């Protein structure tokens, strides 16, 4: 096995080679400080500059206006599942609505009901096996809904919502953890976007939240300070000790996207080629392989598939490992296989995976 195998894991995801090299150097000593990034003070001028740069890079990449606060939080999406209804659905006459399109959106809806019992489910794909998604603009939600929440890309089932170009009636909050920064996004169509790291943003520990400032006016008084989004906005993401290392790597990744890749449109073109290459290979294999998602809703980030037999799935994992390909095991909730094509997964790596699939099927006729 090579020192850095081809990582197709659903998380933690692959990192760009250049970012890995800079990170390795910074663990020993950040060049401009002479101190390891693991020992840098979160109150230092250096870290304040890192926070500012991370925000500036995100604003540039996503064309985020000043109408939105950009915050760096902790607790992953799981904490946001509880914080969002606490902050934005406190009024009992304005229950939030949830789209349940897979494993993670189901968790978000389940957490919300613990905080605001009046929350509703605008759509649930359980009967379809979570193989397809609804048309968001056709969903029926209460005119007074606090917000409509959905997960833009389900990592487990490999289904992804297409881009929207029009606003919806209710304020929209989206968990974009697994496709954030993989393509351009019209942030003005959302009241909040959040995404945790270990997919396209770097190592686990940091969660980015873009929050429309007008939405913050809904936050009720009396919340614990650390669970109040206004606290994190007013303290510039430095209320309590933030994950310095994770935010530093996130900053390196945003530099990579801006100045090496050339922005999110360029990243989208690369990701589209990778996904097309893999889906074409799977489709050519015919009945030997089943892709979980229906074609219209196939994810460019997570490709969930199976040979239809756990023994064959396991055999392919082993065969792939011989080619230094790792992370293909499917999520425990549905089994099978999954190839995650996050930003840092290269096109040659996808070619290697496709060759492995074709060879595996030839060997087994």
N, C-alpha and C positions, 0 to 999 in steps of 0.2 A: 504494500500500500504506500502510495506517495505521501510526502509530508503534508500536502494540502490536497486532499482528494476532491473530486467533483461533487459539490454539495447540492443536492436537490431536495433537501429537507424543507418541510413546511415551517420550520422554525426551531432553533435559530437558523436564519438563512445565510447564504453566501455573502461575503464581503468582497469588494473590488480588490484586486491584487495590490494596487498602489496604496489603498487605504490600509490594508493589512501591514504593509511595510512601514508606513508612517506610524501606525499604532504601535508596532513592535519597537520602533525607535523611541516613541514617547513614553512607553512603559519604563524604559531605562532613564530617559531624561527628555523632556520637551526641549527642542533646540533653543528656543528663545528664553528659556528660564533656567535650564540646567538642573531642573527638579523633575522627578518622575510625575507623570500625570496622575498616578495613583495617590500621590502625596500632596497635590496642589490644593490650596485652600479655596473653598467656595466663596470666600469673601475677598479674594485677591483681585487686583485690577486685571490680571491676565484672564481670569475666568469670566469677569464681567464683559470683557471684550469678546470672549468666545460666545457667550449668550447673545450678545448684540449681533455678532456676525451670523450665528445660526438663524436668528430671526430675519436679518436682512436677506440672507440667501433664500429662505423660504418665501419671503415676500416677492423677491425677484423671480423665482422659479414659477410661482403660482399666481403672480399678479394680484397679491392680496392687498386690498385697500386699507386705509386707516380706520375704516368702519369696523375692522376686526382686531381683536387682541390676539397675539400669538403667545402661547404659554407652553412651558415645558414642565410636565407633571410626573408623578410616580404612580405605581399601582396598576399599570397596564390598563387595558380596556375593562377588565373586571371591576376595577374601582369606579370607572366612569359609568358603568351600568347602574350603580347606585347613586353616584353623585348627580347625574343628569336629572333624574326625577326629583331628587332632593332640592335641587337648585331651581328647576324650571317648570315644575308641575305641582307646586305647593297648593294652588287654588283648587279646591275640590270640584268646582264647576267646569274645570278645563282639563279633563283627563287626557293623557297622552295616548297616541296610537302607535302600535308596533307592527312591523312586517316580520314575520317569522319565516325565514327562507332557508334555514339550516341550523347547524349546531350552535354557532356563536350568537346569532340573532335570537335563538331560543333562550339562551342563557340571559341575554339582555332583557328580554320580556319577563322572564321569571324573576329576575332581581327587581325590576320595576314594580311588580305587584306587591312586593314586600314593603315598598316605600309609599306607593300611591295605589291603593286597592282598586281605584276606578279605572285603571288603564285598560285599553281595549286592544284587540288584535285585529288589525286591518286586513290581514291576509296570512294564511298559514299553508305552507306547501307540503305538509305531512302526507296528504293523500297521494301526492305525486312522487313520494320518496325524495323530495327536495332535489328534483332533477330539472326544474324550471323555475321561472320567476314571474311575478305579476308585472303588468304595465302600471307604473306608479301613478301616472296621471289619470288612471281609470279607477283607482281605489276610492271607496266611499269612507270618508272619515267625518267625524263630527265637525260642524262648522267652527266650533269653539275649541277644537283640540289644542292642547298646549303645544304639541309638536308631533311630527311623524318621524319615527326612528327606523332606520334600516341599516343593514350591513352591506356595503357596496360590493364586496367580494367574499364569498364563503370559502374559506381555505379547505374545509373538510370535504365538501361535496363538489367543489370545483365549478360553482356557478357564479356569474358576475353580471351585475346590472350594466346595461349600456349607458353611455353618457347622456345626460339630459341637456336640453337647450331652452327649457322654459321653467318658470317658477311653479310651484304647487301652491294650493290654497293654504295649507297649514305650514308653519315653520318647519323646516327639514333639518334633522340631525342625523349625521351619517358616521358610522364606524368604518373608516377606510384603512384599517390597520394593514391589510395585505395588498392593497393596490395604490396606496399613497405614494406619490412621486413617480409612479410608473408611467404616467401620461398626463397631459394637461387636464385641468379641472376648473370649471367655472365656480369659483368660491362664492360668487355673489348669489348663487341659487340656494345657498345653505345658510342656516342660522348658526350651525356648529358642525365642524368636522374634527374628528379626533382619530389618532392612529398611534398604536404603541410600537416600539422598536422590537427588533429581532426578525423583521421581514426585509423591508427596503431601507430602514433608517439606521441600522446598526445593532449593537448588542442590547439585550434586554435591560430595562431599568428606566427608560425615559418614554414618556407619552407626549406627543404633540397635540395641542388643542387650539383650534382656530375658532374663536367665539365672537359672534356679532355683538358689539358693545351694547346695542339696544336690548339684547336678550338678558344682559346682566341686571337690568332694571327689575326683572322678575324675581330675583333671588330674595327669599325671605330673610328677615333678620333672625338671629338666634341660632343659626347653624354653627357647629364647631368650626373654628377658624380654618382648620386644614381641609375641611370639606366644603368650603365656600369658595367658588371660583374667583370671586372678587379679591380674596386674600392673595391668591397667586398672581393675579393681574397687577394689583397695586404694589406687590413686592418684586415685580420683575422676575418671576420664576425663582426667587431665592428666599422664600419665606422660611423654610427649614432646609437642612443640608440636602442639596440636590445631587443627582447622580453625575458627578463631574466627568467621570470617564465616559459614560454613555453619551453625554451631550457633546463631549469633545469628538468622539468618533462620528456622531451625527453631523457635526460641523464639517468634518473631513469629507463625508459623503455628499453633502450639499455643494461643497467646492467641486468635487468630482463631477457631479451632475451639471453644474453651471459651466465649468471651464474646460473639462475634458470631453464630456459627452456632448455638450452644446445645448442643454436645455431639455425640457420635458417632451417637446415634439420629436426631437431626435431619439430620446429614450423610448418613446412610444413606437417609433418605426422599428427599432431593434427588437423590442418585446413582441411586436406583431409578427416579425419574421420567425422568431424562436417558437412562438405558439403554433404558427401555421406549419412549420416544419414537423413538430411533434404530432399534431393532430392529423396531418396528412399521412404520416407513418402509421399511426394507429388505425386510421380508416382503411389503409391499404391492407392491413392484416385481417380485415373482414371479421368473420365470426369468431376468430381466435381471441379477440379482445373486445371488451365492452367498456366504452367511455360512460362514466356516470351521468354527466350532464347532457341534456338534449342540445342539439347543435346551436340553436339560436342563443343559448345562455352559457355557452362554454367560456370558462375563465381563461384569460391570458396569463394568469399568475399561477394557478394551481390546476393541474390536470389529474383528475381522479379516474382511475381505470382498473380493470381486473381481467385476468385470464379465465375467470369463472370458477376457479378451483384454488383453494388456499395453498395446496401443495405446489401448484405451478407458480402462483404468486411468490411463494417463498423461494422457489428454485430460481426465479428470475432475479430476486434480490441478491442471491448468492452469485449468480452469473455476472450481474452488474458490478458486484464488489470486486470481481477479478479484473475488471477494467478500471478500477479506482473510482467507481460511481457509488455514492452513498446517499442515504436519506430517502429511499424510495418507499419505505413502508407506509401503508395507508393509515389514516387516523383510526384509533381503537374503536370509534363509534360505528364505522361502516366497513372497516377492514380493507382488503384489496391493496392497491398500489397508488402512489401519488408522486408526481414529479412537479416540484415547485420551481417556477421560472422567474424568480425575482430578478431585479435589475442587474445584480452582479453575476448572475449565471450567464456565461458567455455563449455565443453562437457555436463555437467549436465544441463546447461541452454538450450542447443539445445534439449536435451531429453525432457525437460519441454515443449518447444515449439511444438515439434512433438506430444507429448501426447495431447496438447491442440488442435492441428489441427485434430487429429483423433477423439477426443471426439466431437468436433464441428460438424464434418461430420456425426458421428453416430446419434447425436441428431436431425439432419435435414435430415437423411436418404439420 
